[in-house]
Amino acid sequence: AQESESLEPLLYKLPEDYLRFPWARSVPRCFQSHDLISALNRMNTDSCTTKELHLAATIVRAICELQASQALGPDERVRLLLPTEAGNLRPPEQCVYNNMSWLEENCSSVVDGVQLVHPDIPNAHARQLCAKPLSSVVCRKVVEEIEAVGQTERLTTRLQHILKGYPGDATVMKEFVQNANDAGAEEVHFIWDWSDWQRKSLLDEEMARWQGPSLWVYNDASFKPQDFDSICCLGLGGKRGQDKIGQFGVGFCSAYHLTDLPSILSADKMQILDPHVVHLAARGADAARPGLRVNFTKQNFVKQFPDQFAPYQWLLRALGHEDEWKLDQPVQRTLFRLPFRTAESLDRKS
C-alpha cells in the first residue's frame, strides 16, 4: 500500500528525483508503524469525510502489511484506530467486522450499537488487528456455558481412558438405545447421512470441515435442562441410577470413536462438544468449558446461521415433523449428530 497508494496529506514521500541528493540518504525509504498510527491519531476521530475514511483505510492496510515483518508494540496497539461505517475512528476492541455477509438485513438491525469496520478494510486485516467478528457478538446474546468435568486431568486424556472401555463397534449404538430407553423414548432411529452441507453461514469458519457425512441418532424423548449438564459428566461410574443421563455421559463418549465434534439438539437447546478446543475457541470455548450451548429459539438465531442448522431441519422434516422443523420453537425429541472424521479434520486437529 505504501508503494502504490498516496497517504497525503498526512504523510508524504520524497519524490524520486530528490533521492540523488546526499542529504536524502538520511530520509527513511518507507514509513514505520509508529508513523502510520500517529497519522491516524491526527485525524478527526469523531467525524470523517468519505475521502478521509478511505485514507484511514489505506493507512490501516499499510500497517497490516508491515506487521508481517514488524509486530506492533504495546504502545502502538493502544493508539491504533480503525475507520468505521459510521464515519469515525475507533480502537479495534470497540469495532466489529462483518463475517456474516449472508445476512440480508442491515448489521445494525442484528446487533444494536455495533461499530462496523469500514468496508475498505478486509476481514482478514480487521481480525489481524483484533477487531471482533460480528458472529461472536450475535452468539454472546444466546450462548450459555458448558461445564467441563474431570478438571484434575486433561479432558482428552480422560476420554482416551473411557474409550478403552467402549469399543468402536455396535457398543456405540447400544449406548444410544439405552439412553433413549432411560429417557422414556418409544422410537429410536439411526440414520446415515452422506450429505455435504453448505459451509458459509456457520457459528465459526472452523466448523466447516464438519459439515460432511454423519451418523444421526434420533429418539422421540426430549432433554430436560439438567440433562444437558449431565451428559457432559465423565466421572460417573457404576450402575445406572437416578441420574441415568449422567451415566450416559460416560457411554456417550463412545461417539468419539467416530467424531471429534458431536452435537445434541433437543427442547430449545443445541449443544456442541469440542474436547480438543480446536473448532469453538473463537466462541469462548476453552479447556474448562470445551463447547457451546445455544438457545436456538432466541434472537432469530437459526435465521442468522442457516447453514449451521440446515442438517437438523432436514432430518426433522424428513421424519415428518412439519410443526417443528423450522426450529422457531422447542422440539419435543432429541437429535444427536456425529459428523465423521475426514482427512481434513484430522489435519486440523494435529
Salt bridges, closest charged atoms under 4 A:
GLU3 OE1 - LYS13 NZ 3.81
GLU5 OE1 - ARG61 NH2 3.06
ASP35 OD1 - HIS34 ND1 3.22
ASP46 OD1 - ARG90 NH2 3.35
ASP120 OD2 - HIS54 ND1 2.19
ASP120 OD2 - HIS118 ND1 3.87
GLU145 OE2 - ARG289 NH1 2.58
GLU153 OE1 - HIS161 ND1 3.87
GLU175 OE1 - ARG240 NH2 3.14
ASP182 OD2 - ARG240 NH1 2.78
GLU187 OE1 - HIS189 NE2 3.09
ASP196 OD1 - ARG199 NH2 3.05
ASP204 OD2 - ARG283 NH2 3.48
GLU206 OE1 - ARG209 NH1 2.75
GLU206 OE1 - ARG348 NE 3.03
ASP229 OD1 - ARG293 NH2 2.83
ASP260 OD1 - HIS276 NE2 3.97
ASP260 OD1 - ARG341 NH2 2.93
ASP260 OD2 - LYS349 NZ 3.49
ASP268 OD1 - LYS269 NZ 3.04
ASP274 OD1 - HIS279 ND1 3.28
ASP286 OD2 - ARG289 NH2 2.77
GLU322 OE1 - ARG317 NE 3.74
GLU324 OE1 - ARG333 NE 2.73
GLU344 OE1 - ARG199 NH1 3.65
